[in-house]
Amino acid sequence: MNRIVRVCDLLQKYFPADSILNKIPNPKYQNHYIFNDQFIGVISSINHDNFKHNYIHIDELTKEDILAMNVHNTFYVHHNEQEIAKYFNGLLNNLVEYTYNY
């Protein structure tokens, strides 16, 4: 089954009043996918099929980046859409963002 859903669309469907939706998704990451790999963890890659060679861990990204990304089919193996939305809602609300002062 090929389901391509953006994170912000999932959150808007299941958590329409959440304050995280006030953030604007970063268009630079609209072609990226978020994978749930059993060994590596939750990662992001622009490669839909060969993602293990070029990826970024999800905690290295900003909330705006994650909102623009697509959820890969690997999430649907063990979870339904509502559980996935709940996961991303918790992730984005608890994601620590660092600011650098140079």
N, C-alpha and C positions, 0 to 999 in steps of 0.2 A: 504494500500500500504506500502510495506516495503522497504524503501530506506535507505541504510547505505552508507554515503559519508563522507570522512574525510575532515576536514576544509582546510587542505593544498591543497587537490585535487580541492575543490571548488574555492579557490583563484587562483590556477594555471590555471584553466579553464577560469575564467572571468577577472582576473587581472594578466596575465602572466609576466608583466614587473615590478611588485611591489617589492620594496626592502624587504618587510617582508618575502618573499620567500627565502631570503638568510639565514634565521635562520634554524637550524636543529631541526625537531620535536623531542620531548622527548619521547623515546620509552616506558617509564614507563606508559604513559597515552594513549597508543594506544587502550586499551580496554575500555576506558571511553566514555561516551556519554554526549552531551550537550543538555539540555532540555530547552524549553521555557514554563515555568509554569505560568499560569495566576495569581496566588497568590504569589508565592515565587520569581519569576523573572527568569533570565537566570542562570542556575545552571549546575553543572557537577556531574555525578555519575557513578560508575562502574556497578550499577544495572540497567539493561535495563527496567525492568517492575516496580519494587518497589523502585523508586528513592527518595521518600519523606522522607525516614528514614535515609539515609546516603548520604549526598550531600555536595558540596562545591560551594560557590558563585563564579561566573566566574571571578570577579575582584581580587580574592585571588590567582589566578594562573598566571604563566608567559606566555609570548607569545609562547615559545617553547612547553609548555604543551598544550595550546589551539590548536596549529597547528596539533598536533598528534591525537586529539580527533575526534570522529564521531558525526555527526549531527543527532539528534533523529528526529523521525517522527513528533513530536509536532511542529516543525518549519514549516513543510509543510502544516499545517492546514490552515493558513491564508496567507502564502507567497509562491512565486515560488522560484526556485533555484537561479535565478539571484538576487532577492531581498535578499536572505539569504547570498549569497556571498558578496553583498554590505554591509550588516550589519556586517559581520565578518571582512571585510577589514577595515571599520571604527573603529570597536572595537579594533582590533589589532594595528592600527596606532595611536590610542588615549589612549591606555591602559597605565596607570602610573605604572611603576615598581619601587619598593622600594629596596634600598640596605641598608644593615645593617653593621655597623662597630662595631665590638666587640673588 
